[in-house]
Amino acid sequence: MKKQLLSTLILAVVALSAYAQAYPPQNAPQLEFALQLKVTLGETFGINNTQHGRRTVIPITGGTFEGPQLKGTIISGGADYQLNTENRTELEAIYCIKTDDGVYIHVRNRGIIANGTDAEGHPTFYFRAAPQFEAPADSRYGWLNNSLFVCTPEFSKDFQGIVLNVWRVK
């Protein structure tokens, strides 16, 4: 009985796999550019050797943001709380932004930074995060509450801080 059940499950998995390869999903996620954040940062400090690793805190001191549907400033007072292990950093940035028309929006951005090597031994760098927005539901920014977002950094010698490009997952 167990062998027959196992055989049936294996056949079902093989059939589903073949179907998925022959008929890719029609609703695969797409990305739509949402905004760019230019975040200014304060002096970094750390707490060594916690029970979880090294804790690094990077104060957020301000900045600006702009996208097709919103524009404004980043409010001073937030921070990026990072947990560092040997080849990986978990980040959680918590801060607020204010649109040019005076609407405050809370942001919580969680992600990872990973360093490693590829199959040929070349160094690799991975930095992705998923910001989550809390906007007033009855505002013109309520759409931020009902979407998933991903972001990647952009490094620039001309800007003292971090630039994050944010896309909405459609």
C-alpha positions, 0 to 999 in steps of 0.5 A, spaced: 500 500 500 505 504 501 509 503 495 503 504 491 501 511 494 509 513 493 509 511 486 502 515 485 505 521 488 512 520 484 508 520 478 503 526 480 509 530 481 513 528 474 506 530 471 505 537 474 513 538 473 512 537 465 505 541 465 509 547 468 514 546 463 510 546 457 505 551 460 508 557 464 503 561 468 500 566 464 500 571 471 507 571 472 509 577 476 511 583 473 515 589 475 513 596 475 518 602 477 515 605 483 520 610 486 527 612 488 529 613 495 536 617 496 537 616 503 542 620 508 545 616 513 548 618 520 554 615 524 554 607 524 555 604 530 555 597 532 554 592 538 559 586 537 558 579 539 551 579 541 547 572 541 545 573 534 551 576 531 554 583 530 548 588 531 550 594 526 545 600 527 545 606 521 541 612 523 537 615 517 538 622 517 533 624 511 533 625 504 528 625 498 524 620 494 521 621 487 517 616 483 511 617 477 506 617 483 509 620 489 515 625 491 517 628 498 522 627 503 525 622 508 524 624 515 530 624 520 529 619 526 529 612 523 535 607 522 537 601 519 538 595 524 543 590 521 545 583 523 551 581 521 554 574 520 560 571 516 557 572 509 550 575 510 547 581 513 540 581 515 537 588 514 531 592 517 530 599 516 524 603 519 523 610 518 518 615 515 517 619 509 513 625 507 510 626 501 510 633 498 503 634 499 504 633 506 502 625 507 506 621 512 508 614 510 511 609 514 516 604 511 519 598 514 524 595 509 527 588 510 532 584 506 539 581 506 546 582 503 550 576 502 557 575 499 560 569 497 563 566 490 560 563 484 561 556 481 568 559 478 570 562 484 569 569 483 566 573 488 558 575 488 554 580 492 547 580 493 543 585 496 535 585 495 530 588 500 522 588 500 519 595 503 512 595 506 509 601 506 503 604 511 500 610 508 493 613 510 488 608 506 483 614 504 489 618 501 491 618 494 497 613 496 493 608 499 495 603 493 502 603 497 498 598 502 496 593 497 502 591 493 508 588 494 515 591 493 522 589 492 528 594 492 535 594 490 541 599 491 544 603 487 551 606 489 554 613 487 560 616 488 556 623 488 551 621 493 553 620 501 548 615 503 544 610 499 540 610 493 534 605 493 530 603 487 523 600 488 519 596 484 512 594 485 510 587 483 504 587 479 
